[in-house]
Amino acid sequence: MLLGSVAPDGGTTHGLGLRATAPVPAGTVVWFPCPQCPTYTPDQLGLLPPDVVDRLDTWGHLLSDARMLVPCAGAYLMNHSCTPSVLDFGLDFGVAVVDIPAGAEVTCDYGTFNGDPESWSMDCVCGSPSCRGEVGTVDHADPAVRASWVERVEAVLPAVRAVPQPLGRLLSTHSAAYRSVLDGLSRVDGSGDSVVRPGFLGVSV
């Protein structure tokens, strides 16, 4: 789920992207792989035409149990940035790690999606001053990249408890990680629930 709108000319990766329709304060949860997001088992994907599977692979991400999940409410169109405005590392939801002005593109870091059983990578054209040039599975194991994710996520956890949360009711019902943040969680390490192991979808490590 995402607080934003599809912007046909707003993306930097595939020509599509998402822009905030109103200011989004740092600490606002803007999406999470909720129980309503469609998922596909490998067997189900095998029954689909190759072009459909390619689109699902572009829009979705693999869970740790090999299902493909396509985020709902437009979140599947979020583009990558090596300096993203939204991060999910150590959480099973994506949180704004900076204040996002109205009209700004909302981005995440594809390197956090580590559910693929085999290594993958893509050339990065995000244009960030800290662009890694190539983004892929290896980023999740890179100590410097992980440290940057941890620093940015932990810095904004107090704000999660302070700012209004339009998705708060749903998160309180479905996300143990969100409830932990509300209870005072101040550290993340990537070992618990995540967007590839969302506990509320019954996905285990």
C-alpha positions as CSV (number, residue, x, y, z in Angstrom):
1,M,0.0,0.0,0.0
2,L,1.3,3.4,-0.9
3,L,0.4,7.0,-0.3
4,G,1.0,8.4,-3.8
5,S,-0.1,8.3,-7.4
6,V,1.0,6.8,-10.6
7,A,3.1,9.3,-12.6
8,P,3.5,8.2,-16.2
9,D,6.5,10.5,-16.8
10,G,7.8,10.3,-13.2
11,G,9.9,7.2,-13.2
12,T,13.6,6.9,-13.7
13,T,13.8,3.1,-14.3
14,H,10.9,2.0,-16.4
15,G,9.2,5.2,-17.4
16,L,6.6,4.7,-14.7
17,G,6.8,5.7,-11.1
18,L,5.0,7.0,-8.1
19,R,4.8,10.6,-6.8
20,A,3.5,11.8,-3.5
21,T,0.2,13.6,-3.8
22,A,0.8,15.4,-0.5
23,P,3.7,15.9,1.8
24,V,4.7,12.6,3.5
25,P,6.6,13.1,6.8
26,A,9.6,10.9,7.6
27,G,8.4,8.0,9.7
28,T,5.2,7.5,7.7
29,V,4.6,3.9,6.7
30,V,3.8,4.1,3.0
31,W,3.4,0.4,2.0
32,F,3.5,-3.1,3.2
33,P,2.9,-6.5,1.6
34,C,-0.6,-6.9,3.0
35,P,-2.7,-10.0,3.0
36,Q,-4.7,-8.7,0.0
37,C,-1.6,-8.5,-2.2
38,P,-1.8,-11.2,-4.9
39,T,0.7,-14.0,-4.7
40,Y,1.6,-16.8,-7.1
41,T,3.2,-20.1,-6.4
42,P,5.9,-21.5,-8.8
43,D,3.3,-23.9,-10.2
44,Q,0.8,-21.1,-10.8
45,L,3.5,-19.0,-12.6
46,G,4.3,-22.1,-14.7
47,L,0.7,-22.0,-16.1
48,L,0.9,-18.4,-17.2
49,P,2.2,-17.1,-20.6
50,P,5.8,-16.0,-20.5
51,D,5.0,-12.3,-21.1
52,V,2.7,-12.3,-18.1
53,V,5.4,-14.0,-16.0
54,D,7.9,-11.3,-17.1
55,R,5.5,-8.5,-16.1
56,L,4.9,-10.1,-12.7
57,D,8.6,-10.5,-12.2
58,T,9.1,-6.8,-13.0
59,W,6.3,-5.7,-10.7
60,G,6.6,-8.2,-7.9
61,H,9.2,-9.7,-5.6
62,L,9.9,-13.3,-4.5
63,L,9.1,-14.3,-0.9
64,S,11.3,-16.6,1.0
65,D,8.9,-19.5,0.3
66,A,9.3,-19.0,-3.5
67,R,5.9,-17.3,-4.0
68,M,5.8,-14.2,-6.2
69,L,4.1,-11.3,-4.5
70,V,2.8,-8.2,-6.4
71,P,2.4,-5.3,-4.0
72,C,-1.1,-3.8,-4.2
73,A,-2.4,-0.3,-4.4
74,G,0.2,0.8,-6.9
75,A,3.2,0.1,-4.7
76,Y,4.5,-2.3,-7.4
77,L,5.4,0.7,-9.6
78,M,7.9,2.1,-7.0
79,N,11.2,2.7,-8.7
80,H,14.7,2.0,-7.2
81,S,17.1,4.6,-5.9
82,C,20.4,4.0,-4.2
83,T,19.4,6.9,-2.0
84,P,15.7,5.9,-1.5
85,S,13.0,7.9,0.2
86,V,11.5,4.7,1.6
87,L,13.3,1.7,3.2
88,D,12.1,-1.6,4.6
89,F,15.3,-3.2,5.9
90,G,14.7,-5.1,9.1
91,L,10.9,-4.4,8.8
92,D,8.0,-6.0,7.0
93,F,6.8,-2.5,5.8
94,G,8.3,0.4,3.9
95,V,8.8,3.6,5.9
96,A,9.6,7.1,4.6
97,V,13.2,7.7,5.9
98,V,13.0,11.4,4.8
99,D,10.3,14.0,4.4
100,I,8.9,13.5,1.0
101,P,7.5,16.7,-0.6
102,A,4.3,16.7,-2.6
103,G,5.1,15.9,-6.2
104,A,8.4,14.1,-5.4
105,E,9.0,10.6,-6.7
106,V,8.7,7.9,-4.0
107,T,11.5,5.4,-4.3
108,C,12.8,2.3,-2.5
109,D,16.0,0.2,-2.7
110,Y,15.6,-3.0,-4.6
111,G,18.7,-4.4,-2.9
112,T,16.6,-5.1,0.2
113,F,14.5,-7.7,-1.7
114,N,16.6,-10.8,-1.1
115,G,14.1,-13.6,-1.6
116,D,15.4,-14.7,-4.9
117,P,17.2,-18.1,-4.6
118,E,19.7,-17.2,-7.3
119,S,21.7,-14.0,-7.6
120,W,20.3,-11.3,-9.8
121,S,21.5,-7.8,-10.7
122,M,20.6,-4.9,-12.8
123,D,22.4,-1.8,-14.1
124,C,21.3,1.2,-12.0
125,V,20.4,4.5,-13.6
126,C,18.9,6.2,-10.5
127,G,21.2,9.2,-10.8
128,S,21.9,9.4,-7.1
129,P,25.3,10.8,-6.1
130,S,25.8,7.6,-4.2
131,C,24.6,5.3,-7.1
132,R,26.1,1.9,-6.8
133,G,26.0,1.4,-10.6
134,E,24.7,-2.1,-10.2
135,V,22.0,-3.3,-7.8
136,G,21.4,-6.9,-6.9
137,T,21.2,-9.7,-4.4
138,V,24.8,-9.2,-3.3
139,D,23.9,-5.8,-1.8
140,H,22.0,-7.5,1.0
141,A,25.3,-9.1,2.2
142,D,27.4,-6.0,1.7
143,P,28.4,-4.6,5.2
144,A,28.6,-1.0,4.0
145,V,25.2,-1.1,2.2
146,R,23.5,-2.9,5.2
147,A,25.1,-0.3,7.6
148,S,23.6,2.5,5.5
149,W,20.2,0.9,5.6
150,V,20.3,0.2,9.3
151,E,21.4,3.8,10.0
152,R,18.6,5.4,8.0
153,V,15.9,3.0,9.3
154,E,16.9,3.2,13.0
155,A,17.1,7.0,12.8
156,V,13.4,7.2,11.8
157,L,11.9,4.6,14.1
158,P,11.0,7.3,16.8
159,A,9.1,9.2,14.1
160,V,7.0,6.1,13.3
161,R,5.6,6.4,16.8
162,A,5.1,10.2,16.5
163,V,3.5,10.9,13.1
164,P,0.0,10.1,12.0
165,Q,-0.2,6.6,10.3
166,P,-2.9,6.3,7.7
167,L,-2.1,2.6,7.5
168,G,-1.8,2.2,11.3
169,R,-4.9,0.2,11.9
170,L,-4.1,-2.4,9.3
171,L,-0.5,-2.6,10.4
172,S,-1.5,-3.0,14.1
173,T,-3.6,-6.0,13.0
174,H,-1.2,-7.6,10.6
175,S,2.4,-6.6,11.4
176,A,4.2,-7.8,14.5
177,A,7.2,-5.7,13.5
178,Y,5.0,-2.6,13.5
179,R,3.7,-3.4,16.9
180,S,7.3,-3.9,18.1
181,V,8.2,-0.4,16.8
182,L,5.2,1.1,18.6
183,D,6.5,-0.7,21.8
184,G,9.8,1.0,21.5
185,L,11.9,-1.1,19.1
186,S,15.1,0.9,18.3
187,R,17.4,-1.5,16.5
188,V,17.0,-3.5,13.3
189,D,19.3,-6.2,11.9
190,G,17.4,-7.9,9.1
191,S,17.0,-11.3,10.8
192,G,13.3,-11.2,11.6
193,D,10.2,-10.5,9.6
194,S,10.8,-8.6,6.4
195,V,9.1,-7.8,3.1
196,V,10.3,-11.2,1.8
197,R,9.3,-12.9,5.1
198,P,6.2,-11.1,6.2
199,G,4.9,-13.0,9.3
200,F,1.3,-11.9,8.7
201,L,1.4,-13.8,5.3
202,G,2.5,-17.0,7.0
203,V,6.0,-16.8,5.4
204,S,8.8,-18.2,7.5
205,V,12.6,-18.1,7.2
